[in-house]
């Protein structure tokens, strides 16, 4: 199908296509948002030459000067530090982290070394110039921390005094980043507060000992780089990028290294896996009120991307869903804001918890709602449509679906044993959780009871009288599982009071029932229950004609229920009920039993 797409990366600007050899830059700032970085670049451009801005990866945008030769860059760095025109923690970088250029707009990336400004070129060098740090100080906040980038030429590592001096240049956020990385590495267990007390120092010494460094309790610049590089290694290849989807009114960071835009399926914008990692990202965008938010909360839990295990929470204006199982671990968040419902889902392979947690943390932190919602007309009908798809996503299906019926006012349900064997969970009508309270393998029946209070509209009235042969009967059930939302009534006749071989515990019916009808009630023409429809089976190796079915006799059911202490209603009166009335009674009494 052909669709007009307005999807773009927020940084779809001029990329760096080549980095000239033997050129470096002076990085003066890194900002967490594009707008702030652009504003700061304009400020510097009003005072300095060769100001550029590049996306650095993660969520960071660098403001840099250059490019220059290494010697010129050191002279420029020293002079601008002394004059106070750039921060004291500015440093030289080799440009290997640069991605898209965002400043100046519309100007290609410089690759050739630029001449020093005349005032800098003519200034004499002084002995007290402090050498530029060898690596970039960490600046990004958890869960993604940008590791310092080591210059191509390595000098000897810092002494303890030099390490203490370089550490003093770190701000509180950078110190917290190191605590996060130490905690991840298993060396730090206290609060992430950016305060380097005895606990933090002890964790640094432990990390140094584990990595064959002198245990000073003060990390050198290079050691900080190694720690943060290890912390970020799990995200290699994820290519986390901020994307803005104007059609949905959402801005968020997603792992573009493993997912790519697939299609509009309102209320979803879908990003499907594009490599070996079976991941998906959904953006949720639609108009709505609280009722629609609550409806979305319920609908999402029917999808295969939200397995039944996992935490769920909902308040007046938002909800969270976690689903674990069937090989996936998903998280969904949505909120109601000014008549719009916006949110996102991350669907990740089960067991890859560290990487999933880190990516999810970044998505939560970067999620921003903008004006507009996804236009429902963007959905284009296709031959791939199916009733078991919602927004192009598969609805979670049970292992087996059969029929059942209410037998008391507590909501107890009688069904076939076939429907509830080897189930992790059992539901009726797709929403009420049930537990087995009685089973009789000899008869093939099971009694289910709701885990929460349930008040059925109608309960079975079991027939204890002897019915007339060839009398009209009807089976209520769900012949096609959950495809139909209400039970169907199949009419036929009572062919015999016994089985084909004279079995006293079953009645033979002349009607064509479907597999999903098994477990449903068999009514006489007065609305009383003659028995329960049994699953179809071959007899003596022979497959019976489709119009031959069997019902477990009501007397057999009553004996089993009485032994289990379950009380039900009975009658011995033969009455008549119009088919329309019987259909309504069956709809109130019959349920869909699903095994998950």
C-alpha positions in Angstrom: 0.0 0.0 0.0 1.1 3.6 -0.6 0.8 6.1 2.2 2.0 9.6 2.8 4.4 9.6 5.6 5.5 12.6 7.7 7.8 10.6 9.9 11.3 12.1 10.3 14.2 12.1 12.8 14.3 15.3 14.7 17.9 15.6 13.7 17.4 15.0 10.0 20.0 17.6 9.1 23.4 17.5 7.5 25.3 14.4 8.7 29.0 14.3 9.1 30.2 12.2 6.2 33.9 12.4 6.8 36.4 13.4 9.5 39.7 14.7 8.2 42.8 13.1 9.6 44.9 15.1 12.1 42.1 17.5 12.9 40.4 18.0 16.3 37.7 20.2 17.9 37.3 22.1 21.1 34.1 21.0 22.8 32.7 23.7 25.0 29.3 22.4 26.0 26.9 19.5 25.7 23.2 20.1 26.2 20.4 17.5 26.6 17.9 19.2 24.2 18.3 20.4 20.7 16.6 23.8 21.3 19.0 24.6 24.2 22.1 23.5 22.2 21.0 25.7 19.2 20.5 28.7 21.5 23.9 28.2 23.1 25.6 27.8 19.7 24.2 31.1 18.6 25.5 32.8 21.7 29.0 31.4 21.2 28.9 32.3 17.5 28.3 35.9 18.5 31.8 35.9 20.2 33.9 33.2 18.6 34.8 31.9 15.2 34.1 28.4 13.7 31.3 27.5 16.0 29.5 24.2 15.1 26.9 21.9 16.7 26.7 18.1 16.4 24.5 15.4 17.7 26.6 13.2 20.0 24.4 10.2 20.4 22.1 9.3 23.3 20.3 12.5 24.0 23.2 14.9 23.9 24.1 17.8 21.5 27.6 19.2 21.5 28.7 22.8 20.8 32.3 22.7 19.4 34.9 25.0 17.8 36.9 23.9 14.8 38.2 21.8 13.3 41.8 22.7 14.0 45.2 21.0 14.0 46.0 19.4 17.4 48.6 22.1 18.2 46.3 25.0 17.2 43.4 23.4 19.2 45.6 23.3 22.4 46.6 26.9 21.9 43.0 28.0 21.4 41.7 26.0 24.3 44.3 27.5 26.7 43.7 31.1 25.5 39.9 30.9 25.7 40.1 29.3 29.1 42.3 32.1 30.4 40.0 34.8 29.0 36.9 33.1 30.4 35.2 32.9 27.1 34.6 29.1 27.4 34.1 26.9 30.5 37.2 25.6 32.4 36.0 22.0 31.7 36.1 22.4 27.9 38.3 19.9 26.2 39.6 18.6 22.9 37.8 15.8 21.0 38.6 14.0 17.8 35.1 14.1 16.4 34.5 10.4 16.3 31.2 10.8 18.2 29.8 13.4 15.9 26.7 12.4 14.0 24.3 15.0 12.5 25.3 18.6 12.3 22.6 20.9 13.7 24.5 24.2 13.6 24.9 26.2 11.5 21.7 25.2 9.7 22.2 24.3 6.0 26.0 24.4 6.1 28.0 21.2 5.4 30.4 19.8 8.0 33.9 21.4 7.9 36.6 18.8 7.4 39.7 20.9 6.8 41.6 22.5 9.6 40.7 26.1 10.1 43.2 28.9 10.8 43.4 30.2 14.3 41.8 33.6 15.0 44.4 36.4 14.6 44.3 37.3 18.3 45.1 33.7 19.3 47.7 33.0 16.6 49.7 36.0 17.7 49.5 35.4 21.4 52.7 33.8 23.0 52.4 30.4 24.6 53.1 30.3 28.3 54.4 27.5 30.4 51.5 27.5 32.9 49.0 26.4 30.2 47.2 23.4 31.5 47.1 20.5 29.1 43.7 19.5 27.8 42.0 16.5 29.5 42.7 13.3 27.5 39.1 12.2 27.7 35.6 13.6 27.7 34.0 14.0 31.1 30.7 12.0 31.5 27.7 14.3 31.2 24.6 12.3 30.5 22.1 11.3 33.1 21.0 7.7 33.8 19.8 5.4 32.3 22.1 6.3 29.3 25.5 7.7 30.3 27.8 9.0 27.6 31.3 7.6 28.3 34.3 9.9 27.8 36.0 9.6 24.4 39.7 8.9 24.7 42.0 10.9 22.4 43.9 8.8 19.8 47.2 9.6 21.5 47.3 8.4 25.1 49.5 10.0 27.7 50.4 8.3 31.0 47.5 8.0 33.3 46.9 10.7 36.0 48.5 10.7 39.4 46.2 10.7 42.4 46.6 14.5 42.7 45.8 15.0 39.0 42.8 12.6 39.3 41.5 14.6 42.3 41.9 17.8 40.3 40.0 16.4 37.2 37.4 15.0 39.5 36.8 18.4 41.0 35.6 19.6 37.6 32.7 17.2 37.6 29.3 18.6 38.4 26.7 16.8 40.6 25.0 15.2 37.7 28.3 13.7 36.5 29.1 12.4 39.9 25.7 10.8 40.1 26.4 9.2 36.7 29.5 7.5 38.1 27.6 6.2 41.1 25.0 4.7 38.8 27.7 3.0 36.8 29.4 1.7 40.0 26.0 0.4 41.2 25.4 -1.3 37.9 28.9 -2.9 38.1 28.0 -4.3 41.6 30.3 -2.1 43.7 28.0 0.5 45.0 24.8 0.0 47.1 24.0 3.4 48.6 22.0 6.4 47.5 22.6 8.1 44.1 23.2 11.5 45.5 26.4 12.8 43.8 28.1 13.1 47.2 31.4 11.2 47.4 31.4 9.9 50.9 33.0 6.8 52.4 30.6 4.5 50.6 31.4 5.9 47.2 35.1 6.0 47.8 35.0 2.4 49.0 33.2 1.4 45.9 35.8 3.2 43.7 38.6 1.3 45.5 36.8 -2.0 45.0 36.3 -1.3 41.3 40.0 -0.3 41.0 41.2 -3.5 42.7 38.9 -5.6 40.5 40.3 -3.9 37.4 44.0 -4.1 38.4 44.4 -0.4 39.2 46.0 1.2 42.2 43.2 1.4 44.8 43.3 5.1 45.6 39.5 5.6 45.9 39.7 8.4 43.3 39.0 7.4 39.7 41.3 9.0 37.0 39.7 10.4 33.9 40.7 7.3 31.9 39.2 5.0 34.6 36.0 6.9 34.6 35.9 6.5 30.8 36.5 2.7 31.1 33.7 2.4 33.8 31.1 4.3 31.7 32.1 2.5 28.5 31.4 -0.8 30.2 28.1 0.5 31.5 27.0 1.5 28.0 28.3 -1.6 26.2 24.9 -3.3 26.5 23.4 -0.6 24.3 25.9 -1.0 21.4 24.0 -1.2 18.2 20.7 0.1 19.7 21.2 3.6 18.1 18.9 5.4 20.4 17.5 8.4 18.6 14.9 11.0 19.5 12.1 10.9 16.9 9.2 13.2 16.4 6.1 11.9 14.7 4.1 14.9 13.7 1.1 12.8 12.6 0.8 11.4 16.2 1.9 14.4 18.2 4.6 12.4 20.0 8.3 12.9 20.5 10.3 10.0 22.1 13.6 8.2 22.0 13.5 4.8 20.4 16.1 2.1 19.5 16.4 2.9 15.8 19.1 0.3 15.5 16.6 -2.5 15.9 13.2 -1.1 14.9 12.0 1.0 11.9 8.7 2.6 10.9 6.3 0.0 9.6 2.8 1.6 9.1 -0.1 3.6 10.5 -2.7 1.4 12.2 -4.7 3.9 14.3 -4.5 4.3 17.2 -1.0 2.9 16.7 2.1 4.0 14.8 4.0 0.8 14.4 7.8 0.3 14.4 8.7 -3.3 13.7 11.9 -5.3 14.1 14.5 -4.8 11.3 17.2 -7.2 12.5 17.8 -10.3 14.7 16.2 -8.7 17.8 12.5 -9.4 17.8 11.5 -6.0 19.2 8.6 -3.6 18.5 7.7 0.0 19.4 4.2 1.4 19.3 3.1 5.0 19.6 -0.4 5.4 20.9 -2.4 8.5 19.7 -6.1 9.1 19.6 -8.8 11.4 20.8 -10.7 10.3 23.8 -12.1 10.7 27.3 -11.7 8.7 30.5 -14.1 6.0 29.3 -12.1 5.5 26.1 -8.8 5.4 28.2 -10.3 2.7 30.3 -11.5 0.8 27.2 -8.0 1.0 25.7 -6.7 -0.4 29.0 -9.0 -3.4 28.7 -8.5 -3.9 24.9 -4.7 -3.9 25.1 -4.8 -6.8 27.6 -6.4 -8.9 25.0 -3.4 -8.5 22.6 -0.6 -11.0 22.3 1.9 -8.3 23.0 0.6 -8.1 26.6 1.0 -11.5 28.1 -1.1 -12.2 31.2 1.7 -12.1 33.8 2.9 -8.7 34.9 2.0 -5.6 36.9 -1.0 -3.5 35.9 -2.1 -0.2 37.3 -4.7 2.4 36.3 -5.7 5.8 37.8 -8.1 8.5 36.6 -5.9 9.8 33.8 -3.3 7.1 33.0 -2.4 3.5 33.0 0.6 1.1 32.9 0.7 -2.4 31.6 3.6 -4.9 31.9 3.4 -8.3 30.2 5.8 -11.2 30.7 5.6 -14.5 29.0 5.5 -16.3 25.6 9.0 -15.1 24.9 8.3 -11.4 25.3 8.5 -8.7 28.0 6.3 -5.7 27.2 5.6 -2.3 28.8 2.8 0.1 27.8 2.0 3.5 29.1 -0.8 5.9 28.2 -2.2 9.1 29.6 -5.3 11.3 29.1 -4.4 14.9 28.5 -6.9 17.6 27.3 -9.1 15.2 25.4 -6.2 13.2 23.8 -4.8 9.8 24.7 -1.1 9.5 24.1 1.3 6.7 25.0 3.8 4.1 23.9 4.7 0.4 24.1 8.0 -1.3 24.1 7.9 -5.0 23.2 11.2 -6.8 23.8 12.5 -10.4 23.9 12.0 -12.0 27.3 15.2 -12.5 29.4 17.1 -9.5 27.9 16.3 -7.5 31.1 19.3 -5.2 31.4 19.1 -3.9 27.9 15.3 -3.7 28.0 15.3 -1.8 31.3 17.9 0.7 30.0 16.0 1.4 26.8 12.7 1.7 28.6 14.2 4.2 31.1 15.3 6.3 28.2 11.9 6.1 26.5 10.1 7.1 29.7 12.4 10.1 30.2 12.1 11.4 26.7 8.4 10.9 26.1 6.8 14.3 25.2 3.3 15.0 23.9 2.8 17.6 21.1 -0.3 19.0 19.4 -2.4 16.7 17.2 -3.5 13.1 17.3 -3.3 10.3 14.7 -6.0 10.7 12.0 -8.1 7.5 11.9 -8.4 7.9 8.1 -4.8 7.0 7.8 -5.7 3.4 8.2 -6.0 1.8 4.8 -8.1 -1.4 4.4 -6.3 -4.3 3.0 -6.7 -8.1 2.4 -4.7 -8.7 5.6 -7.6 -7.5 7.8 -8.9 -10.0 10.3 -11.2 -10.1 13.3 -8.4 -11.4 15.5 -6.3 -8.2 14.7 -6.6 -4.9 16.5 -4.6 -2.1 15.0 -2.7 -4.7 13.0 -1.7 -6.5 16.2 -2.7 -10.1 17.0 -5.2 -10.7 19.7 -4.0 -13.2 22.3 -5.7 -16.5 21.7 -6.5 -19.3 24.3 -5.3 -22.8 23.9 -8.8 -24.0 23.7 -12.3 -22.6 23.9 -15.5 -24.6 24.7 -18.9 -23.9 26.2 -20.3 -24.0 29.7 -23.3 -22.9 31.7 -24.2 -21.4 35.1 -25.6 -23.9 37.6 -26.0 -21.7 40.7 -26.4 -18.1 41.8 -22.7 -18.0 43.0 -21.6 -18.0 39.4 -20.5 -21.7 39.3 -20.2 -23.0 35.8 -20.4 -26.6 34.5 -18.3 -27.5 31.5 -16.5 -30.4 29.9 -13.3 -31.6 31.5 -11.7 -31.4 28.0 -11.9 -27.5 28.2 -9.9 -27.1 31.4 -7.1 -29.6 31.3 -3.5 -28.3 31.4 -4.5 -24.7 31.7 -2.4 -22.0 33.3 -5.6 -19.9 33.7 -9.3 -20.3 32.9 -11.7 -17.5 32.0 -15.4 -17.3 31.1 -16.5 -14.8 28.5 -12.9 -13.6 28.2 -12.9 -11.6 31.4 -13.8 -13.5 34.5 -11.1 -15.6 36.1 -12.3 -19.1 37.2 -10.9 -21.9 39.4 -11.8 -25.6 39.3 -13.7 -26.6 42.4 -14.9 -30.0 41.3 -14.0 -32.5 38.6 -15.2 -35.9 37.6 -12.9 -37.6 35.1 -15.2 -40.6 34.7 -18.1 -38.4 33.5 -15.8 -35.8 31.9 -17.2 -32.8 33.7 -15.7 -29.9 35.7 -17.2 -27.2 37.9 -15.6 -23.8 37.8 -16.1 -21.0 40.3 -15.3 -17.3 39.8 -12.5 -15.8 41.8 -14.5 -12.6 42.2 -18.2 -12.2 43.0 -20.4 -12.9 40.0 -24.2 -12.7 39.7 -25.5 -14.7 36.7 -28.8 -13.6 35.0 -30.0 -17.1 34.8 -29.0 -20.5 36.1 -29.7 -24.1 34.9 -32.9 -25.9 35.9 -32.1 -29.6 35.6 -34.8 -31.9 34.2 -35.3 -35.1 36.3 -38.3 -36.3 34.4 -38.1 -38.7 31.5 -38.3 -36.8 28.2 -40.3 -38.0 25.2 -38.4 -39.6 22.3 -38.2 -37.4 19.2 -39.0 -34.4 21.3 -37.4 -31.1 20.2 -34.1 -30.2 21.9 -31.6 -27.5 21.5 -27.9 -27.1 22.3 -26.5 -23.7 23.4 -22.9 -23.0 22.9 -20.1 -21.1 21.1 -19.5 -23.3 18.0 -16.7 -21.0 16.7 -15.0 -20.2 20.0 -14.9 -16.5 20.6 -15.6 -15.4 17.0 -19.2 -14.8 17.9 -19.9 -12.6 21.0 -23.1 -14.4 21.9 -24.0 -18.1 22.1 -25.7 -19.9 19.3 -28.7 -22.2 19.6 -28.7 -25.4 17.5 -32.0 -27.2 17.3 -32.6 -31.0 16.8 -34.4 -34.0 18.3 -33.9 -36.5 21.1 -33.0 -39.6 19.1 -32.6 -42.1 22.0 -32.5 -42.1 25.8 -29.3 -44.2 25.7 -26.0 -44.4 23.7 -25.5 -46.5 20.6 -24.4 -49.5 22.7 -27.2 -49.0 25.3 -25.2 -46.7 27.7 -27.5 -45.5 30.4 -25.5 -42.4 31.3 -25.8 -40.6 27.9 -28.6 -39.5 25.6 -28.3 -39.6 21.8 -29.2 -36.5 19.9 -30.0 -35.9 16.3 -28.4 -32.5 15.7 -25.3 -31.2 14.1 -23.1 -29.6 16.8 -19.7 -28.0 16.4 -16.5 -28.7 18.4 -16.9 -25.4 20.4 -20.4 -26.4 21.5 -19.0 -29.2 23.8 -19.8 -28.4 27.5 -22.9 -26.4 26.6 -26.4 -27.1 28.0 -28.9 -29.3 26.2 -32.4 -27.9 26.7 -35.8 -29.6 26.3 -38.5 -27.5 24.7 -39.5 -26.1 28.0 -36.1 -24.6 28.9 -35.0 -27.3 31.4 -31.5 -28.8 31.0 -31.5 -32.5 29.9 -27.7 -32.8 30.1 -24.4 -31.4 28.9 -23.2 -31.8 25.3 -20.2 -34.2 25.2 -17.1 -33.6 22.9 -17.3 -35.5 19.6 -15.4 -38.8 19.6 -15.1 -41.8 17.4 -16.9 -45.0 18.4 -15.0 -48.3 18.0 -12.7 -46.6 15.6 -15.5 -45.3 13.4 -16.3 -41.6 12.9 -20.0 -41.0 13.4 -22.1 -38.9 11.1 -22.1 -35.2 11.9 -25.8 -35.2 12.9 -25.0 -37.7 15.7 -24.2 -36.1 19.1 -24.4 -37.2 22.7 -25.3 -35.5 26.0 -24.3 -36.6 29.4 -27.5 -37.4 31.3 -28.8 -34.9 33.9 -29.2 -37.6 36.5 -25.4 -38.5 36.2 -24.5 -34.8 36.6 -26.7 -34.3 39.6 -25.3 -37.4 41.4 -21.7 -36.0 40.9 -22.6 -32.5 42.0 -24.5 -33.8 45.1 -21.4 -35.8 46.1 -19.3 -32.6 45.9 -21.8 -30.6 48.0 -22.9 -28.4 45.1 -26.7 -27.6 45.2 -28.6 -26.9 42.0 -32.2 -26.4 40.9 -34.3 -29.3 39.5 -37.7 -29.9 38.0 -39.7 -32.9 36.8 -42.3 -30.8 34.9 -42.5 -31.0 31.1 -43.3 -27.5 29.7 -43.2 -25.6 26.5 -41.2 -22.5 25.7 -41.3 -20.6 22.3 -37.9 -20.7 20.5 -37.5 -16.9 20.9 -37.8 -17.2 24.7 -35.5 -20.2 24.8 -32.9 -18.3 22.8 -33.0 -15.4 25.3 -32.7 -17.9 28.2 -29.8 -19.7 26.6 -28.0 -16.4 26.1 -28.3 -15.5 29.8 -27.2 -19.0 30.9 -24.4 -20.1 28.5 -20.8 -18.9 28.8 -17.6 -19.2 26.7 -15.0 -21.2 28.6 -11.4 -20.4 27.6 -8.2 -22.2 28.6 -5.0 -20.1 28.6 
